[in-house]
Amino acid sequence: MITLDFQKLGGLIPAIVQDYQTHDVLMLAFMNEEAWKLTLSTGKATYYSRSRNTLWIKGETSGNVQRVREIRIDCDNDTVLLKVEQIGGAACHTGHRSCFYQKITDSGIEIMGTPVFDPKEVYR
């Protein structure tokens, strides 16, 4: 098995998350070694929340689970790319399909798409 370099960023590695069918980039999160091992053993995307200092399984609260279909590691062994099946339609806590829904244009910011769910209703 590959050994990831968790020490480069103080115990965390970036995890880029992509829809395995559409190839849309859904989000960026971080993993510590425990989140990495849980992701491998369960097949469910598990991350480390820097703001809450705890593990979180994607979709545990919202129901918008990410089933891991493929994992790729970058050349420095310090970043992972998770290709996932996004169940529930939204990867972003704002209710959007992707966290990257804000497009910079010459006239400002254009919001791409509409939220799949209302975060006020989901995160009570």
Secondary structure by P-SEA (a helix, b strand, c coil): cccccccccccbbbbbbbccccccccccccccaaaaaaaaacccbbbbbccccccccccccccbbbbbcbbbbcccccbbbbbccccccccccccccccccccccccccccccccccccccccc
